Amino acid sequence: MSKGYRIGFALMDEHSSYNAAFGLASVVEGRGHEAVFLVDDKTVFSRYVSMHGFTAAAIPPGHESLMVKSVKTGKFRLWRRLTNRAVNNQLEQTFLVELIKSNSIDICFLDAIRYDLYPFALALAKAGVPTLMLSPTFASRYGAAYPPVFSSVATPGATRRGIASRTMHAMRWLWALATRGRRQAFDRVEYVRIVHRKWLDQLRNLSFELKLRRLGCRSAWSEYKRRPLMPEIVFGHRALDWPALASDPYRCYFGTTDQFRKGADFDWPAVDPEKPVIYCNLSTINGFESIGASKSERQVATVNLSKARFRMAQRYVEAVLDCFSQQTDWQLLIACGPFYPALKRAVRAPNIHLFERLPQLAVLREADLAITWGGAGTVRECISLGVPMIVLPAWTDQFGNAARVVSSNIGLRADLMRITPERLREMVQQVLTDKRFGAALTELRAQSNASHEIEEMVRFIQRHTGLQL
């Protein structure tokens, strides 16, 4: 082992991204290096990082005062805005480069879906810092040999596909690149705004992309946005991904990351050990993430499930709660997130235990089944802890994750818009009694040896950066 490096982490502001990265950070610190999380000081994640025992290099909110404000009056308003934006881009670049240098970052892991991906990638390139992408999902760059992660199509088997298959995948990619996935989770106006914002962001990133290209880094289309072509570490199990992606030499997998992160304990309610325990999470939907690092700092958003924007959540809640209200010999633990205040008043069944948020790893260790939207983090954790799943996907990568779960025979999938309490009850009964799901999970977990993944990851990093961790 060589000298100890300071390893930077620049992540998306989501708990799932940080939770996955904490495992990797523990591994690198166990090998004599220091993990430094570059965190926006306006978010709860500075404290969240510290709570988990890592260094947080906070990006101070004061740096925004350096930015040139747009002038809203005058004949040439649009030109003034464009001019101010160019100046602000230069100021932001200067600030980010200084931030990276002042923290003596030797190598950086950059989240592939971070909102300011290009500015950060360009700043790292200017600072001469070797950079690898981190992907908390199975998202990938465009390729006709496999579908985008927004698609529910499964492609197990050989990596080479026929002309018809490649054409269909290319059409699915065109749909994914032009939109933001399926519209059913949003009302029409909201969806148009999201797609418009996606394309506006692409246009804004053109100048950064051109500058990165001059520094020798090219870009490619991806489901969420265009992104720099860099080697990436995927927080997922290689055996769960499609063969054409799993064999990509620029893609490394660390699906066992959760084995190396600290998980909170859980004070279990009055749960009967003789009855099956089913875990269900509703903590995030459409980007709701109002949970802070501590109870005193937490601002809970009271959500009205009758609003059109939350129709997917309402469908999900109604099906799950009605199912378990009728089946009292099953015990349900459900993390409700911002929906907790509304649901707490409505639920009376003694076998249904509602929480605002739950320590997912601790609960999954005792769970017999998980019902989930199909987020990449939950799927990864269920596999690591041997918990079969019922997946009810609602948007973006959840459909691709559900396809991978079904293809690997480690769970079932249902159409959220058509699911009924009766059908869900049949699915729960099937997963709880059919031993083939457990056998498939055991086989998949056997292909994900933690020490082998770490050794492969160390070689991967050395091959692409020249640094030996």
Protein Blocks (a to p, Z undefined) as FASTA:
>chain_A
ZZdddddddddddfklmmmmmmmmmmmmmnopacdddddfkbmklmmmmmnopacddddf
klmmmpccddfedjklmlmmmmmmmmmmmmmmmmmmmmmmmnopabdcddfkbfklmmmm
mmmmmnopacddddfbfbdcddfkbccfkbcbdcehjfbdcfklmmmmmmmmmmmmmmnb
jfklpcfklmmmmmmmmmmmmmmmmmmmmmmmmnopacdddfkbccddddddddddfklp
cfklmmpmkbccdfklmmmcccdddddddddfkbccddddfkbgghiacbcfbfklpccd
dddfkbmklmmmmmmmmmmmmmmmmmmmbccdddekjmlmmmmmmpmbfkbccdfbdcfk
lmmmmpcbdcdehiaklmmmmmmnopacddddfbfjlmmmmmmmmmnopaccddfklgcf
klmmmmmmmmmmmmklmmmmmmmmmmmcfklmmmmmmmmmmmmnopaZZ
